[in-house]
Amino acid sequence: MVNLEPTTLRNILATFSTRPYKDILFVTEGIKWVTSGEIDSLSEVLQSLGISRRISGPILVGFPRQAIFYPSVYFLRHPRRYLLPKCRIAFPYYHGYPGSGKKLFDVCFNNLKKYHHKITRIQTSNSYMKNIILESGIDAEKVFLIPIAIKGECFSIQSPLLKEQARKAFDIPQSAVVIGSFQKDGEGWNEGLNPKMVKGPDIFLKTISILKASIPELFVLLAGPARGYVKKGLEELAVPYKHVFLEDYMKIGSLYHCLDVYMVTSRQEGGPKSVLESMASGVPLVTTRVGQAMDLVKNEQNGIIVDIEDTQALAFACEKFLNDGQFRHNMITNAGETAKANTYNAHIPLWRDFFEGFVDMKGAEK
């Protein structure tokens, strides 16, 4: 006889409850990184709204008569397994443009078009992706634009003292010019030598090669899993780097204190979270025109945003922040206001609207 974990047993029993949809089952990927932090933060939002939740690792099939929140759109690879009768299904659909050359993106979008009537809620983080989702034919009232937020209490504005202390803690030269990249950009969860091209690791390396020519003390700080492709590329460029993988993602604020500039070089994104994280940390942001950066970044007001694959513009933007102190100060000040407006606490009203009708909100604050 199979011994079920208590959580698994609870999930099965909830299907037979006399009060269906009384709570939300959050399904996780079972990996401690950004998506797990997102679930933790959303759990606090639910608590403030008076909504109960259960958390599970990956599940092989859905559960009827339950409100289930999946961690990404990728469960749509197997719609018949998860879109069961009387299920209420919600999930974030951050990126994955159909027709962009990746079969998985096409499969998920085509299944959305086919089964959208069985889906209850979709969270998207940016207006560009929202428009793509609506092309599936889904009812617009099911699609909610809620940016990927941050926990404001996890970040503090960088100061000379915090910068010195952080670099000492992570053994980074005090005199170095440090460019940050904290995004997973390799396939899978292992070494990551096979790059996820949508994340632009090749663009990052090309930009670093340009900056190397004018910045003798250039240094790269990496975080996150599966960074092997970038690490190998930096070694070939002879650019020193350090790779840090934090067990607790919520402590990532200390890494931002080490930086001079944070750079996003992706071709597709939902967020990334680093857009708001760098803003909340007082670190200048240079990003390609992707994800929620397209909605949140006002060029040369709270950051610099450039066209995708424009490595010269990325490098020029980094140098502008490094060489113009007043420009840098103005950007940081404005960026801090953007970050404050996009914390989980600030987004509670948006999530209240999202969960209304998805779960029994009896007793929740209005």
Secondary structure, 3 states (H helix, E strand, C coil): CCCCCHHHHHHHHHCCCCCCCCEEEEECCCCCCHHHHHHHHHHHHHHHHCCEEEEECCCCCCCCCCEEECCCHHHHHCHHHHCCCCCEEEEECCCCCCCCCCHHHHHHHHHHHHHHHHCCEEEECCHHHHHHHHCCCCCHHHEEECCCCECHHHCCCCCHHHHHHHHHHCCCCCCCEEEEECCCCECCCCCCCCECHHHCHHHHHHHHHHHHCCCCCEEEEEECCCCHHHHHHHHHHCCCEEEECCCCHHHCHHHHCCCCEEEECCCCCCCCCHHHHHHHCCCCEEEECCCCHHHHCCECCCEEEECCCCHHHHHHHHHHHHHCHHHHHHHHHHHHHHHHCCECCCCHHHHHHHHECCECCCCCCC
